[in-house]
Amino acid sequence: MKKILFIVMLVIPVFFGYAFQWPVSDPVLVTSFGESKFGNFSKGIELQSGSDDVFPIDTGEVVFYRSGDSGGGMPSPLGNFAVVQHERGIYSIYAHLDKVYVPNYLFTAKDKIGTIGTTGLCEGKSLFLILLDGEFKQYINPLLSLPPLLDLKKPRIGHIYFVGENTGDTKKIEVKEGLVLKGGVYSIQVEIKDFNDNAGNYDPTAPFSISLYLNGENRKNIKFESLKLEDGNMVLQNSGDSTYPKLYASPWVYKIGTFDLSPGDTRIELAVKDFEGNESSQIIKITVLE
């Protein structure tokens, strides 16, 4: 499994080098990949636009669609949607559509496939774009394959907490410079919000990567690149196999990991990046007692 995932991570940067086009004009990113949404990972990205027209991200064939009662009368959280198959086993899914246009099944990137709507489980008028790798059976962050968006804002690192695992005290301890606490096993939780220029006044989105260093040693990396269903649970790949309950304490508080803090001076460094490479970091020095 590890070997396969390693190969996937080598392939992704090559294949998804801005290979596709945006499905809407002047896209506004309001939900990012892997973000906490309705109590689970967001398997795609949510976009808004000044125009309602939706186009395929690349030439492909419509292999399934739902419009009105075409889904057999069963409700769908995706609402009206269309699934387009591209080369190399890549599928793109366009959800929450108002109308679906499928006059034929072969589409180019210039053929309108539908219009943005409010169908399904959504919080407003938007397009939900999902990218699925059929070969490796995993969801891929669409931002890996789309042109960059203008964003100069750095992610915001908020409160950092320790939660004792074997210390007999399970309350949150806010981590600040000069903190003194007894040694033991602690879970580290961090509040992170990414407000990007593109989204204006919309809610924050999840970051692209989170890295934790203890005394200069890299102890945890979390990247919002791909999701895969394993044993009935959606798992964020190459991030310590994090399931949603393992990663999210609340929508904007991330469980970075559990660590055994030994007596002595400890230097904690946190680095957070968004998808455009804007980075925020924070260094805190604490003292751990016997």
C-alpha positions in Angstrom: 0.0 0.0 0.0 2.7 2.5 0.9 4.6 1.7 -2.3 1.4 2.4 -4.4 0.7 5.7 -2.6 4.3 6.8 -3.1 3.9 6.1 -6.9 0.7 8.1 -6.9 2.3 11.1 -5.3 5.0 11.0 -7.9 2.4 10.9 -10.7 0.1 13.6 -9.4 2.4 16.6 -9.8 3.2 15.6 -13.4 -0.3 14.7 -14.6 -2.1 17.5 -12.7 0.2 20.4 -13.8 -2.7 22.7 -14.6 -4.0 20.3 -17.2 -7.6 21.4 -16.9 -9.6 24.6 -17.2 -11.9 26.2 -14.6 -15.5 25.0 -15.1 -16.9 28.5 -14.5 -15.7 32.0 -15.4 -14.1 34.1 -12.7 -14.3 31.3 -10.1 -14.6 32.2 -6.3 -13.5 29.4 -4.0 -15.8 29.1 -1.0 -15.1 25.5 0.1 -11.7 23.8 -0.2 -10.8 20.1 -0.6 -10.8 18.1 2.7 -12.5 20.9 4.6 -15.0 20.0 7.3 -18.4 20.1 5.7 -21.6 18.6 7.1 -19.6 16.5 9.6 -17.2 15.0 7.1 -14.4 15.7 4.6 -15.4 17.8 1.6 -14.5 15.5 -1.4 -14.3 18.4 -3.8 -14.3 22.2 -4.0 -17.3 24.6 -4.0 -17.2 27.4 -6.5 -19.3 30.5 -7.1 -19.2 32.7 -10.1 -20.7 35.8 -11.7 -21.9 33.6 -14.5 -24.2 30.6 -14.1 -22.8 28.6 -17.1 -20.8 25.5 -16.3 -18.4 23.8 -18.7 -16.4 20.6 -18.5 -12.8 21.0 -17.3 -11.7 19.1 -20.4 -13.0 17.1 -23.3 -14.8 13.9 -22.2 -17.8 11.7 -22.3 -20.8 12.0 -20.0 -21.2 8.6 -18.4 -24.0 9.5 -16.0 -26.2 12.4 -15.1 -29.1 13.3 -12.9 -31.6 16.0 -13.7 -35.0 16.4 -12.0 -36.6 13.0 -11.8 -34.0 11.2 -13.9 -32.5 9.8 -10.7 -35.5 7.6 -10.1 -37.1 9.9 -7.5 -34.4 9.2 -4.9 -33.0 12.3 -3.2 -29.3 13.0 -3.7 -27.0 15.2 -1.7 -25.4 16.2 -5.0 -28.7 17.4 -6.4 -28.7 17.6 -10.2 -25.2 16.5 -11.4 -23.2 15.2 -14.4 -20.3 12.8 -14.4 -17.7 13.2 -17.2 -15.0 10.6 -18.0 -11.7 11.9 -19.3 -8.4 10.3 -20.3 -6.4 8.2 -17.9 -9.4 7.1 -15.9 -10.1 10.6 -14.5 -13.7 11.5 -13.8 -15.1 15.0 -13.1 -18.4 15.5 -11.3 -20.4 18.7 -11.5 -23.0 18.9 -8.7 -25.8 21.2 -7.3 -26.7 22.2 -10.8 -29.9 24.0 -11.6 -30.1 22.6 -15.2 -28.1 19.8 -16.9 -27.6 20.1 -20.6 -26.8 16.7 -22.2 -27.8 17.0 -25.9 -25.1 14.4 -26.6 -22.6 12.5 -24.5 -19.4 13.7 -26.0 -18.3 17.2 -24.7 -15.5 19.5 -25.4 -14.3 22.1 -22.9 -16.4 24.7 -24.8 -19.7 22.8 -24.5 -22.0 24.0 -21.7 -22.9 21.1 -19.5 -25.3 22.9 -17.1 -25.9 26.0 -14.9 -25.1 26.7 -11.3 -27.9 26.0 -8.9 -29.0 25.1 -5.4 -30.1 21.5 -5.7 -29.0 18.9 -3.3 -27.3 19.5 0.1 -25.7 22.9 -0.2 -25.7 26.2 1.6 -26.3 28.5 -1.4 -26.0 28.9 -5.1 -22.8 27.1 -6.1 -21.1 24.5 -8.2 -19.5 21.5 -6.4 -16.6 20.1 -8.4 -15.3 16.6 -7.6 -12.3 15.0 -9.3 -12.0 11.2 -9.1 -9.1 9.0 -10.0 -10.7 5.8 -11.3 -7.5 3.9 -11.5 -6.5 4.4 -7.8 -10.1 4.9 -6.6 -9.4 8.1 -4.8 -10.7 11.7 -4.7 -8.1 14.2 -5.9 -7.9 17.8 -4.8 -9.1 19.6 -8.0 -6.8 22.6 -7.3 -3.9 20.3 -8.2 -5.1 20.4 -11.8 -6.6 23.8 -12.3 -4.9 27.2 -13.0 -3.9 29.2 -9.9 -6.1 31.7 -8.2 -4.9 35.1 -7.1 -4.3 34.9 -3.3 -1.8 36.8 -1.3 -3.2 36.2 2.2 -1.5 33.9 4.6 -3.4 31.3 6.6 -4.2 32.3 10.1 -2.9 30.3 13.0 -5.2 30.8 16.0 -5.1 29.0 19.4 -2.9 26.0 20.0 -3.9 23.5 22.7 -2.5 20.5 24.5 -4.9 17.8 25.7 -3.5 15.3 28.2 -3.8 11.7 27.1 -2.2 10.0 30.2 -1.8 12.9 32.6 -5.1 12.6 34.4 -6.2 16.0 33.1 -8.1 16.0 29.8 -9.0 19.7 29.8 -7.5 21.9 27.0 -4.2 23.7 28.0 -3.5 26.7 25.8 0.0 26.7 24.5 1.8 30.0 25.0 5.4 31.1 25.2 6.9 30.1 28.5 4.3 27.5 29.4 5.4 25.1 32.1 3.6 21.7 32.3 4.4 18.2 33.5 5.7 15.5 31.1 3.4 13.0 29.5 1.5 12.2 26.3 -0.5 15.1 24.8 -2.6 15.6 21.8 -1.8 18.9 20.0 -4.8 20.8 18.5 -4.5 23.9 16.4 -7.1 26.4 15.2 -6.4 27.3 11.5 -8.4 29.4 9.1 -7.4 30.4 5.5 -9.1 33.6 4.2 -8.1 34.0 0.6 -8.3 37.1 -1.6 -10.4 35.3 -4.1 -13.2 34.5 -1.7 -13.7 38.0 -0.4 -16.0 38.0 2.7 -16.9 34.3 2.5 -16.2 31.8 5.2 -12.6 30.6 5.6 -11.3 27.5 3.9 -9.0 24.7 5.0 -5.2 25.1 4.4 -3.3 22.9 1.9 -0.6 21.6 4.3 0.2 21.6 8.1 3.7 20.7 9.4 4.7 20.3 13.1 8.3 20.3 14.4 9.4 19.5 17.9 12.9 20.6 18.8 13.7 21.0 15.1 12.5 17.5 14.1 9.6 17.1 11.7 7.0 15.1 13.6 3.9 15.4 11.5 2.8 16.5 8.0 -0.8 16.8 6.8 -1.6 17.5 3.2 -5.0 18.0 1.7 -4.2 16.2 -1.6 -6.3 13.1 -1.9 -9.0 11.1 -0.1 -9.7 7.4 -0.3 -12.4 5.1 1.2 -10.8 2.5 3.4 -12.8 0.0 5.5 -15.8 2.2 5.3 -14.0 5.3 6.4 -12.9 8.2 4.2 -9.1 8.7 4.8 -6.9 11.7 4.0 -4.0 10.0 2.2 -0.3 10.5 3.1 -1.3 12.3 6.3 -1.0 9.6 8.9 -4.1 8.0 7.4 -6.3 10.5 9.1 -10.0 9.9 9.2 -12.4 12.8 9.8 -12.8 12.1 13.6 -9.0 11.8 13.9 -8.3 15.1 12.2 -11.1 17.4 13.2 -11.8 18.4 16.8 -14.2 21.0 15.4 -14.6 22.6 11.9 -11.5 24.9 12.3 -9.6 23.0 15.0 -7.2 20.3 13.7 -5.8 17.4 15.7 -2.2 17.4 14.6 -1.2 14.3 16.5 -0.3 12.8 19.8 3.2 13.2 21.2 5.2 12.1 24.3 6.7 15.3 25.8 9.9 14.5 27.8 11.3 16.7 30.6 13.3 19.7 29.4 13.0 22.8 27.2 10.8 22.1 24.2 10.6 24.1 21.0 7.3 23.8 19.1 7.2 25.0 15.5 4.0 25.0 13.3 4.1 25.8 9.6 0.9 26.2 7.6 0.5 26.7 3.8 -2.4 27.4 1.6 -2.6 26.1 -2.0 -0.9 29.2 -3.5 2.1 28.8 -1.3 1.4 31.5 1.2 2.9 30.4 4.5 2.4 31.2 8.2 4.5 29.9 11.0 4.7 30.1 14.8 7.4 29.1 17.2 6.6 28.6 20.9 9.1 27.5 23.6 7.8 25.7 26.7 9.3 23.8 29.7 8.3 20.3 30.4 8.8 19.0 34.0 9.4 15.6 35.4 
